[in-house]
């Protein structure tokens, strides 16, 4: 069935790096636009990054631009979020999600446009 599973979260110091992985069942990763969102306690779920099904288009939230990189493996079995120079504000539960449709940037950032979601992986950043 269609499923997304995140992994790679953990506890790191500010300034450290971490790589999150998103694994999907079937062909969901290869045929869908995949995004990472995050949600901290008491805050709304916010957009982090998106990669198109072809990997041709990538979007990043301003808060992570230049520090985070979204990518796919060569076999399209995994989508990654490489997080560098982590800050305490990056601490959150990180989710990957799929969207079957191409969208302009403004729509790509809206959580409502994503049909399938993983359970999330916790990222904690200590100062």
ABEGO torsion letter per residue (X at the ends): XBBBBBBGBEBBBBGBBBBBBBBBBEAAAAABBBBBBBBBBGBBBBBABBBBAAGABBBBBAAABGABBBBBBAAGABBBBBBBGBBAAABBBBBBBBBABBBBAAAAABAAABABBBAEBBBBBBX
